[in-house]
Amino acid sequence: MNDRNDSDSQRLNAFVDRELDDAEQEVMLSAIERDPRKRIELSDLYHLKEMVRTAYSDDKGYTTGRSLDRLGISGSIAASILLLAAVFAGGYQAGNWSGYSAADVFHLSQSQAESGRVMLYVSTNDDAKFRQTLDQAEVYLDNYRDQGINVLVVTSAEGINLLRKSMTPYQQRIDAMKASYGESLDFVACNNTILNLRNRGIDVDLVNSAEVAPSAVQYVVDRLKEGWTYIAI
Amino acid sequence: MTKLFLSKKQRQLRKRICEQRTSMYRVALSWCNEPALADDLVQETTLTALAKLEQLKDETRLEAWLYRILNNCWLGYLRKHRPTTDIDSVMLDSGEQSPEQNMDQQQVRLRVRNAISQLPMGQRQVLTLVDLQELSYKEVSEALDIPIGTVMSRISRARQGLKELLLTSKEEVRMQKRHIRRVK
């Protein structure tokens, strides 16, 4: 009996979701016509469906100004942001990171009429990626210091652990790099992530060299507008 | 050698992925109930999708493919953070709302969202992919890697559960109103 009820209910839901073929719909329509309880159930299902849809209709995301549209970024710039991210993320995931020389990065950067400014973005808690980020920053800074290169290491989500005193294995290295490269190198943590952690009762104490941006994504977008090159690690 | 120039087709697909961000955010929010986390999940999904675009064999399946990635990102998050919060237990404190406010449309939305957040995750995912994202059962089946029969049973149970939760919530509001009238 229960199985049959379940099956009936599933078919009624499938009807509401337009998942039945023509013949099945005909059968269902006849059943609905005969059975007043089915009509009530059908009305409830349509109502529920609409309620679910309406419940999230106001949410557009990026609640802290993360939306590229809200930031007034043109479609082409937004596309280039994601294109750059994808190009580099794709290369990294394919194990081709070593194939991206600093020259490649500068080539891309020059194509946006700017050069010598590179952002490395890390958002996952991965020691290998942390090390990769710092290594890469050093490569750029060592090879192009004379040309006035600037490197930003931007962290958000779990990537912020790179800059948390209690989590990072690289505190000394980060502070030493900052002392060595000075204003050519900045480490940035996302305040949204910090607030999120604190809301969960997690204490966040950053390394001395870290700065805080209200939103990492907005920060990245602002830098991209200024011509910085973005590399997702 | 890295390809720096994309074909027109690839550019169109990238554009379509970017256009899905708001929809993905709504679905992600309905799953995790946490705006900042939903943002992060969408960000991760978008970057992963763009990086792995060449793996998409059939572009008509873009949405199912995207939501499969979103689901993987969400499952990855849950695996890492399993013990911290029972997301099914996250509830709105209805005691903070006046009965009058409960009639407001915004409060109804909150009640619906609260009810959705109390559904089991499997049901919640199917419900939101079908109702918010308007994916077909087949697409949901592909996105979540479950049989269509499971999609059907979950959507049916999800709506039944949602209905019961909303009725309970409505009854609580009614009782609050009655209580206040007595105090007066």
Interface residues (C-beta under 8 A of the other chain):
Chain A: D6 S9 Q10 L12 N13 A14 D17 E19 D44 L45 L48 K49 M51 V52 R53 T54 A55 Y56 D58 D59 K60 G61 Y62 T63 T64 R66 A78 A79 L82 L83 A85 A86 V87 A89 G90 G91 Q93 N96 G99 Y100 D104 L108 S123 N125 S156 A157 E158 N192 T193 L195 N196 R200 V217 A232
Chain B: M1 T2 K3 L4 L6 R11 R14 K15 I17 C18 R21 T22 M24 Y25 R26 L29 S30 E34 P35 A36 L37 A38 D39 D40 V42 Q43 E44 T46 L47 T48 L50 A51 K52 L53 K80 T84 T85 V108 R109 V112 R113 I116 L127 T128 V130 D131 L132 S136 Y137 M152 S153 I155 S156 R159 Q160 L162 K163 L166
